[in-house]
Amino acid sequence: MKRILLVISLSYSWLFASELLGIDTLFGQQKGLRSITTIGILNTGNANSYAVLPTLTLRNENENLNDTKQLFAQQNLTYSVSSNIDIFGVIAGSAVREEIIDSNDNFVGKRYYQLDSVWFGASYTMPSIFDFSPQLSIQAALLQKERFENEKKNFVFQSYLANFAVRTYSDPVVYSFYIEAGYNAKRKFNAGTLKYGDILGFGLELSMILSPKISFDVDLQQRYQLQTKANGEQVSGIYAMPSITLGATYSFDANTAVLASNQIGGSSSAPDSIFMISLWKKF
């Protein structure tokens, strides 16, 4: 039973990598320092570029952009302050290749490398109600690197995200329903101001325990990004970005696990796919 509960814990630590607090709170907090190291590949054939952390955000729309491939890495550290409070920090960077159609209708490859963002936050697990465990997570962007009209600039405390989840367990499946809301403040550049659309989303997650070491994970999510404005003018409508994520968790021992997943977009606004591999480690 202890091994099964560990697999549940690791599965949800991965699925909620942005908030870094898993289903382990239902069955006994994994105290101490925890780490999740993630490497992923985002592919899309639409005219958008994206930020992946802490939730998928459409960062830029360019009618001349034909294809984007993004290799990203994230390092997450979580520390349990008490049995129901965690604090965490996440740093992310990426290597991006974009194919642009120039004025002569030629494909031009463009590459850039950057530190994308640094986030920090806290999660609070509330007392259980019957067999349901509510949890609230709040995050803020300590640093974000943005581009607008060929200008690059760093921003501090310009984005925030809140996530509320309710989880329960019915052998051999863990269920979780969650809602999230993200706020993006105006970014001021030399060329003007940019206001990314705010984020609204909800989803259902299932984790099925296949064996004492392996679980199968499913995440069904519907995400909306509201209108983006540049220099006060609306430049986009409301984006709908539904997705389904399939993954698996393998536990090596009580302190180490590997997690793999693939997210598939369900609309023209969403990326075609996001493949991720994460290494979970408890110290």
MOTABEL-V623146 format. One line per field, one symbol per residue. psi: psi as a letter, one per 20 degrees, with the letter a starting at -180 (. if undefined). Layout:
psi: ???
This chain:
psi: gggghgggggghhghlhhikpaihihjopnqapqpoppprpppqjakqqqphpiqppohqpoiiphqppopqqpoppqpohaijpqqrqppqrqppppopoaijkqppppqqpqogqpqqaqqporqqodjpoqppppqqohpppqqpljppqqqpliqqppppqpqrpopkppqppqqqpqpprpporhibqpoqqrpprrrpqpopohriipqpqpooqppqpapqppkippjrbpppmqqppprqppogaiipqqpqrpppqjrihqqgqopqpqoppp.
